[in-house]
């Protein structure tokens, strides 16, 4: 790819929050923004209650008001992971 990278391969403030650049930004955040490790403290972590359920077929309206399932939305938005609390 060379150095410097071609213009269409660069990540900056104009494209860093759009796919596919966002994926790179999330994986390399410490290289472009100061971060800190946060200690959890001496206490044991608190257990969270669990109630696993399949969410893929759950329907909701997207940002354009169109019905969509969670699975369709995850695919459309190139989501790698999601946390539901």
Helices and strands as residue ranges (DSSP letters): G 7-9, H 21-27, H 29-32, E 59-61, E 67-69, H 70-76
